[in-house]
């Protein structure tokens, strides 16, 4: 309950929400059909990768109809992705991000990459020596992106032959 409350307060503070119903800011129009919008969050501490792209992203239209190795990528509505980009821009991300695709190394604590129709911005938090602002911004972005991610459905076919072992030997 405490985590849910914290997420809701974070979203309110950023002036957005994760659910399309009842949001005054929903549908900013920032992402249009055919745009190439992708948001990636990598949390090295928890080995977590969350990826959200707009549903009309031209290269990703068949994501749910092909078998993939991972279900980390979900397609969100164009309006929802516009709202997510607006919320990210209201955080400290624009101040801390650099232009271009980051070099992923083992000395990174976390990473957020935003691709917005050809413009790539990234924000990495070093494993050691991170500032308080970097840590706070990453925590805020992690909660924000996770909330949008959890609110986005995704029925994907993944190739995971060891997954069935989770249920072997258990009573049904």
Secondary structure as a PSIPRED ss2 file (coil, helix, strand):
# PSIPRED VFORMAT (PSIPRED V4.0)

   1 X C   1.000  0.000  0.000
   2 X H   0.000  1.000  0.000
   3 X H   0.000  1.000  0.000
   4 X H   0.000  1.000  0.000
   5 X H   0.000  1.000  0.000
   6 X H   0.000  1.000  0.000
   7 X H   0.000  1.000  0.000
   8 X H   0.000  1.000  0.000
   9 X H   0.000  1.000  0.000
  10 X H   0.000  1.000  0.000
  11 X H   0.000  1.000  0.000
  12 X H   0.000  1.000  0.000
  13 X H   0.000  1.000  0.000
  14 X C   1.000  0.000  0.000
  15 X C   1.000  0.000  0.000
  16 X C   1.000  0.000  0.000
  17 X C   1.000  0.000  0.000
  18 X C   1.000  0.000  0.000
  19 X C   1.000  0.000  0.000
  20 X C   1.000  0.000  0.000
  21 X C   1.000  0.000  0.000
  22 X C   1.000  0.000  0.000
  23 X C   1.000  0.000  0.000
  24 X C   1.000  0.000  0.000
  25 X C   1.000  0.000  0.000
  26 X C   1.000  0.000  0.000
  27 X C   1.000  0.000  0.000
  28 X C   1.000  0.000  0.000
  29 X C   1.000  0.000  0.000
  30 X C   1.000  0.000  0.000
  31 X C   1.000  0.000  0.000
  32 X C   1.000  0.000  0.000
  33 X C   1.000  0.000  0.000
  34 X C   1.000  0.000  0.000
  35 X C   1.000  0.000  0.000
  36 X C   1.000  0.000  0.000
  37 X E   0.000  0.000  1.000
  38 X E   0.000  0.000  1.000
  39 X E   0.000  0.000  1.000
  40 X E   0.000  0.000  1.000
  41 X E   0.000  0.000  1.000
  42 X E   0.000  0.000  1.000
  43 X E   0.000  0.000  1.000
  44 X C   1.000  0.000  0.000
  45 X C   1.000  0.000  0.000
  46 X C   1.000  0.000  0.000
  47 X C   1.000  0.000  0.000
  48 X E   0.000  0.000  1.000
  49 X E   0.000  0.000  1.000
  50 X E   0.000  0.000  1.000
  51 X E   0.000  0.000  1.000
  52 X E   0.000  0.000  1.000
  53 X E   0.000  0.000  1.000
  54 X E   0.000  0.000  1.000
  55 X C   1.000  0.000  0.000
  56 X C   1.000  0.000  0.000
  57 X C   1.000  0.000  0.000
  58 X H   0.000  1.000  0.000
  59 X H   0.000  1.000  0.000
  60 X H   0.000  1.000  0.000
  61 X C   1.000  0.000  0.000
  62 X C   1.000  0.000  0.000
  63 X H   0.000  1.000  0.000
  64 X H   0.000  1.000  0.000
  65 X H   0.000  1.000  0.000
  66 X C   1.000  0.000  0.000
  67 X E   0.000  0.000  1.000
  68 X E   0.000  0.000  1.000
  69 X C   1.000  0.000  0.000
  70 X C   1.000  0.000  0.000
  71 X C   1.000  0.000  0.000
  72 X C   1.000  0.000  0.000
  73 X E   0.000  0.000  1.000
  74 X E   0.000  0.000  1.000
  75 X E   0.000  0.000  1.000
  76 X E   0.000  0.000  1.000
  77 X C   1.000  0.000  0.000
  78 X H   0.000  1.000  0.000
  79 X H   0.000  1.000  0.000
  80 X H   0.000  1.000  0.000
  81 X H   0.000  1.000  0.000
  82 X H   0.000  1.000  0.000
  83 X H   0.000  1.000  0.000
  84 X H   0.000  1.000  0.000
  85 X H   0.000  1.000  0.000
  86 X H   0.000  1.000  0.000
  87 X H   0.000  1.000  0.000
  88 X H   0.000  1.000  0.000
  89 X H   0.000  1.000  0.000
  90 X H   0.000  1.000  0.000
  91 X C   1.000  0.000  0.000
  92 X C   1.000  0.000  0.000
  93 X H   0.000  1.000  0.000
  94 X H   0.000  1.000  0.000
  95 X H   0.000  1.000  0.000
  96 X H   0.000  1.000  0.000
  97 X C   1.000  0.000  0.000
  98 X E   0.000  0.000  1.000
  99 X E   0.000  0.000  1.000
 100 X C   1.000  0.000  0.000
 101 X C   1.000  0.000  0.000
 102 X C   1.000  0.000  0.000
 103 X C   1.000  0.000  0.000
 104 X C   1.000  0.000  0.000
 105 X C   1.000  0.000  0.000
 106 X C   1.000  0.000  0.000
 107 X C   1.000  0.000  0.000
 108 X E   0.000  0.000  1.000
 109 X E   0.000  0.000  1.000
 110 X E   0.000  0.000  1.000
 111 X E   0.000  0.000  1.000
 112 X E   0.000  0.000  1.000
 113 X E   0.000  0.000  1.000
 114 X E   0.000  0.000  1.000
 115 X E   0.000  0.000  1.000
 116 X E   0.000  0.000  1.000
 117 X C   1.000  0.000  0.000
 118 X C   1.000  0.000  0.000
 119 X E   0.000  0.000  1.000
 120 X E   0.000  0.000  1.000
 121 X E   0.000  0.000  1.000
 122 X E   0.000  0.000  1.000
 123 X E   0.000  0.000  1.000
 124 X E   0.000  0.000  1.000
 125 X E   0.000  0.000  1.000
 126 X E   0.000  0.000  1.000
 127 X C   1.000  0.000  0.000
 128 X C   1.000  0.000  0.000
 129 X C   1.000  0.000  0.000
 130 X C   1.000  0.000  0.000
 131 X C   1.000  0.000  0.000
 132 X H   0.000  1.000  0.000
 133 X H   0.000  1.000  0.000
 134 X H   0.000  1.000  0.000
 135 X H   0.000  1.000  0.000
 136 X H   0.000  1.000  0.000
 137 X H   0.000  1.000  0.000
 138 X H   0.000  1.000  0.000
 139 X H   0.000  1.000  0.000
 140 X H   0.000  1.000  0.000
 141 X H   0.000  1.000  0.000
 142 X H   0.000  1.000  0.000
 143 X H   0.000  1.000  0.000
 144 X H   0.000  1.000  0.000
 145 X H   0.000  1.000  0.000
 146 X H   0.000  1.000  0.000
 147 X H   0.000  1.000  0.000
 148 X H   0.000  1.000  0.000
 149 X H   0.000  1.000  0.000
 150 X H   0.000  1.000  0.000
 151 X H   0.000  1.000  0.000
 152 X C   1.000  0.000  0.000
 153 X C   1.000  0.000  0.000
 154 X C   1.000  0.000  0.000
 155 X C   1.000  0.000  0.000
 156 X C   1.000  0.000  0.000
 157 X E   0.000  0.000  1.000
 158 X E   0.000  0.000  1.000
 159 X C   1.000  0.000  0.000
 160 X C   1.000  0.000  0.000
 161 X C   1.000  0.000  0.000
 162 X C   1.000  0.000  0.000
 163 X H   0.000  1.000  0.000
 164 X H   0.000  1.000  0.000
 165 X H   0.000  1.000  0.000
 166 X H   0.000  1.000  0.000
 167 X C   1.000  0.000  0.000
 168 X C   1.000  0.000  0.000
 169 X C   1.000  0.000  0.000
 170 X C   1.000  0.000  0.000
 171 X C   1.000  0.000  0.000
 172 X C   1.000  0.000  0.000
